[in-house]
Amino acid sequence: MKDRAATIQREMSDLAALLDEALAASHILPATRKNIDLLLEGAATPLAEAAVRELVAAGEWEELNDRFFKTLAFGTGGLRGRTIGKVVTAAEQGKGGPNDRPEHPCFGTATMNFFNVSRAVRGLIAYAKRHVGTERKPKLVFAHDTRHFSRDFAEFCAKACADLGCDAYLFDSGRATPELSFAIRELRADAGVVLTASHNPSHDNGFKAYFNDGAQIVEPHATAIITEVNKIESEVYEALPEDQRGTVTAIGAEIDRRYMDRLKSLLMRPELLEGTKTRVVYTNLHGVGGVIIVPMLRELGFEVITVPEQDIQDGRFPTVESPNPENAPALKMAIDLANKESAEIVIGTDPDNDRMGVAVRDAQGAMRLLTGNQIGSLMAWYRAKTAFEIGWINDTTRARTLFVKTYVTTELQRAIADKFGIGVVDTLTGFKYIAEKLRKYEDAIPADKKGDYRSLDEATTRALRLEYSRFFLFGGEESYGYLGCDFVRDKDGNGAAVMFAEVAAYAKSVGKTLACLLDDIFREYGYHEERGKSIVMEGADGAMKISALATSYSRNPPTEIDGSAVSNIRDFATQDLFDAEGDALPKEKMLFVDLEDGRSFAVRPSGTEPKIKYYLYGKSAPTDDLLGARTKVGGSLDTLWAWIEADAKARLA
């Protein structure tokens, strides 16, 4: 035993010497050197050291820096990072796993692995226990998508939850992120986690945390949970005595049914769907969306055809370069199938089914991809128009009705709201901020009136909100996330599919295609065009460049852009800004620039991907000359992006 201990100590000393040499030669960063020690001291398996040794021996310094340049920070949305390295070591590959993945996730402090997942879930558990008190065990719900290691991480979290004195509810197989939100509310749980990296590349995974209202964590809980997580430096924990542990309960079909029944309440004119026989092609892009969307649409009377190759739940996402319904190539197989089967609509959702993309037929019969802003605007317009027609709202209650959207979402939705006399509240990017507003509106209802709010039907909660608070009619963000209810507190691909299907049925009832319906909206409210652009910079070096570029806009904002003077700048990182309801906005690295000629753009670092994102906006006055408006606005955005791109390169230089 003594000989073995001496050997281990000698080997660790040898590795330390090699790492010190690499640091002295500037092969690795000081943070990398420090974080390697942190991981090796807190890892539960000797494979961590073996992986580091392999990378050192091979001189894979860039890989080591990418894995260890930081500790994966538990932010207000949880964690997200690579779970499979650019370089896969033999220690990680092991015997291999399902769908050609390695046996083990990649070791690093900046990556998604059991070291970071253990720290994150135990920090969440610690806060949940403190928040609940000693009278009962906290209840946590766990869900996952189809990504590499998602099921492994979810099972680990549920076990840790029970080991540490909480009751865990674990979905029996992959489920959508919004269904987790619903389940937390339905089960009256204290918190929940979904293991997903949403639409990120296949090598990524994530840990997204929710609190007892079914929304992603926000203040004051966020800082408190992050503090608990940061106290933990090891993935190893000691289980409580057996009589103090909690239980793990499998959930699935029963929650699915309750969720689907509630989703039907999103329909405003269900009679439109009777006998429609609209043919829809749906793809879940190898994710979990088909669990609810396919049976849901079929129950509503739609003929649903799925893409067989993409029905397979596979974390490699083998048929697409990116499992993101924002990107046209991701929907190509579905569009090809729609053309073959003469389907009217294509719907696609990302792996965890919180985002929805669509393609629709135009007047010539060709499939047209819609942007997230266009999809959201169609639903916003239809829901506002129909809410008045069916008496959900009237001239008296319109002042309490509103859309909630992010600042970077199209202003076409504001024009629609203004026409109908309802309000608009903008939030920072991230659906957790929209959910925070929903919590505010629920909390404003007097306690003696709302009782057990979550058990009330939609008609009752709508009446309460219209009388005592504010009625959220629709909300969303440009990145293909939408919501039309408050029984889910995150963007919902399932609910979006139901709402969009109704818009399609309405268009058919008036003899129009969805593309024609959108053109009618443009004629009435002005042609609006938005473009999303980004500059990708990966790894440790990329992270520093993204931060430097974002900071440069605050320190040296532009005064003239593409021949137009800057009329206004909103710097969300440095200015004290307030939303339409007077609520102070948290500081965020985002700059919004308005030009005198009517164009605008926003810039912000992505919170989930190694990129800095740009949002470009152009619009025309209401006009019947849509072709002319598209040409003029599109050309102006072409030159705006060319200017921004050149300016960004200059700033980076």
C-alpha positions, 0 to 999 in steps of 0.5 A: 500500500505504501509503495502504491501511494509513493508511486502515485505521489511520484507520478503526480510530481512528474506531471506537475513538473511537465505542466510547470515546464509547459507554463514556463514555455508559454504553452499553457495559460496560468489559468490552465495550470491552476485549473488542471490541479483543481480538476485532478484534486476533485475528480472521482476517477484516475481517468482524469489524470490519464487524459491530461497526461495524454494531452501533455505527452502529445503536446496538445497545448491548445486543447489543454487551454480550451479545456482548462482556461476557465472553470465552467461558470454556473450562470443564470441559465446553468452550464453549457460546454463541450462534452466531447473534446476536439481531441479525444484521448484514449482514456476518454474513448475507453470502450466507446458508447452509444452512437459512436460517442466516447465512453466518458465525457471530456475531462476539463474544468471548462467542459461538460462532464461529471465534475461540473454536473456534480458541482452544479446539481449539488449546489442547486440541491443545497439551495433548494434544501435551504429554501424549503426548510426542515419541514419536508424534503425538496422535490426536483424534476429532471429531464433530458434530450438525446445528446451524448451523455444527456441520459447519463447526466440526468440519472446521475443528478437524480441519484445525487438528489436522492442521496442528499435528501431530496425527492427526485422525479426523472422522466423515463426517456427524452422530453422537451425542455418546456415539458420540464417547465410544465412538470415543475409547476404541475408537480409543485416541485421546488426546482428542476434541471434539463440536460441539453445544449439546445441547438448547439453542435453535437459535441456540446451539452448543458445543464439548464436549471429551473426554480419552483415557478417553472422558469429558469432561475433569476435573482435573487435565487440565481446568485444564491445558487451560484454561490453554493455551486462555487463552494464545491470543488470536487465531484465526489460527495458522501450520501446521507444515511439511508433513512435520510435519503429521498426517492427517485420516481419515474414520470412520463405518460401521465404528465405527457397527457396532462401537458397535451390536454393543457396545450389544447387550450392554446387554440382560440378557434378550434372549429377551424381545425375540424376537417382541415386535413392539412398535410404537415411534414414534421421533423424533430432533427433527431431530438425529442419533439416528436414525443408530443408534437406528432400525436398532438397535431394528429389529435387536432386533425392534421395529417402528419408525415415525419422524416423517417431518417430524422425520427431516430433519436441520435445525439450525433444528429447525423443527417444535418450539419447543425440541428438548428431549425433556424438554418435552412439546411436543417429543414432540407430533408423535410422540405424535399419530403413536403414537395414529394408528398404535396404537404402545405407546411414544414415544421422542425424543432431543435433537439430539446424542442424549445425552438420551432422553424417552419417553411410554408408554400407561397402563391406559386406553390414553392416552399418559403422558409420563414424567419423567427421574427416572421413566424412570431409576427404571424402568430402575434397578429392572429392572436391579437385579431382573434382575441377581440373577435371571440371576446377574450379582450375588448375595448375595456380590457385591451389596456391590460393585454400585452405582448412580451418580447426581447429587445432584439425581436422585430418591431413589427410586433410593436406595430401590430400591438399599437394597431390593436391598442395593446401593450408591449414590454421588451426584455433582455435576451433570454426567455427567463426574463419573459418568464420573470414578467409572467411571475410578476403578473401572477403575483399581482393577483390577490391571494384570496382571488387566485387560490391555487392558481396552477389548478385553474383553467385558462379561462379563469386565469385569463379573467383574473389577469385581466381584472387584477393584473396583466394578460400575457397574450403572446411573447417570444424572441427572434431566435425561434422561441414562442409562448402563448400561455403562462402554464409553461414558463419557457419557450415552447416548441410544442405550444408553438406548433399548436398555435402555428397550426391554427394560423395555418388553418385560418389562412386556409379558411380564407383561401390564402397561403401563409406566405400571402397572409404574411405579405398582407401584414407587411402591406398593412404595417410596413415591410420589416426585415431583420437579419442575424449575423455572427462572428465565431471565435472558439476556444480560450483565444476566441473568448478573449477576442469576443470579450474585447470586441464587446467592450470596444463598442462601449468604450468607442461607440460608432458615430456614423455608420454606412453613411448615416449618422447615429441617432441613439445608442443604448448601452445595456452594459453601462447605462441605467435602463428601464423597461416599459413598466419601469422595472430596472434592467440588469446590466448586460453586454449589449449595445443597440444603435439606431441610425437616422435613416431608420435602420438599427443594429444590436450587438451582444456576445452569445451566452451559450455559443462561442460567437458575438451576435449582430442583429440588423433591422430595416423597414419601410412605410406601409406599401402595396409595392412589396417587391420594391420595399424588399429590394430597398430594405434588403440592399440597405441591410447588405451595406450595413452588414458590410460596414459592421463586418469591416469595422469589427475586423478593425476593432479586433486588429 
